[in-house]
Amino acid sequence: MPTSLIQSCPLAYRCPKRWEDLTSTDDPAVRFCPACSKDVHLVSSQDDLRRFKGTPSCIAIPEGRTYRVGEPA
């Protein structure tokens, strides 16, 4: 998996932690951050981004990928 930046919706905050450094969970698209005690969700599609938009969820977007809310999947 490519390196992923972790961001928090509404993408106004860029966390310095890396996906690769987080604790694995039973769900391969979710990791746990011991620094903030939150789950971080991997965004791999426009639909994922829409699902997390406006929530307090932390998300990770793989480097080199760009998603925009409101664009087709």
C-alpha positions in Angstrom: 0.0 0.0 0.0 1.3 3.5 -0.8 2.1 5.8 2.0 -1.0 7.7 3.2 -1.5 11.0 4.8 -4.0 11.2 7.6 -6.5 14.0 7.5 -9.5 14.9 9.6 -12.8 15.9 8.0 -13.5 18.6 6.9 -9.9 18.3 5.8 -8.9 21.5 7.6 -6.4 19.6 9.8 -3.4 17.6 8.6 -2.3 15.1 11.2 1.5 14.4 11.3 0.9 10.7 11.9 1.3 8.2 9.1 -1.1 5.3 8.3 1.8 2.9 8.4 2.6 3.9 12.0 -0.9 3.3 13.3 -2.2 0.1 15.0 -3.9 -2.4 12.8 -7.4 -3.5 13.6 -9.6 -6.4 12.4 -10.8 -4.1 9.5 -8.0 -3.5 7.0 -9.5 -0.1 6.2 -9.4 1.1 9.8 -6.4 1.7 12.0 -6.2 3.0 15.6 -4.2 6.1 16.6 -2.8 5.7 20.1 -1.9 9.4 20.1 -5.5 10.7 19.9 -7.3 7.4 20.8 -9.4 7.5 17.6 -10.0 5.1 14.7 -8.7 6.3 11.3 -10.5 5.3 8.2 -8.8 4.7 4.9 -10.5 6.6 2.0 -10.2 4.7 -1.2 -13.1 6.2 -3.3 -15.2 9.2 -3.8 -18.0 7.3 -2.0 -15.8 6.8 1.1 -15.0 10.6 1.2 -18.7 11.4 0.9 -19.5 9.0 3.7 -17.1 10.7 6.1 -17.7 14.3 5.1 -19.1 16.3 8.0 -18.4 13.6 10.6 -15.8 13.9 13.3 -14.0 10.8 11.8 -10.3 10.8 11.0 -9.5 9.7 7.5 -6.4 8.7 5.6 -6.0 9.5 1.9 -3.2 7.7 0.0 -0.5 10.1 -1.3 -1.1 10.9 -5.0 -4.8 10.4 -4.8 -7.2 13.3 -5.1 -10.9 13.1 -4.2 -13.4 15.9 -4.3 -16.8 15.8 -2.6 -19.5 16.3 -5.2 -17.7 14.7 -8.1 -18.8 11.3 -9.6 -17.4 8.2 -8.1 
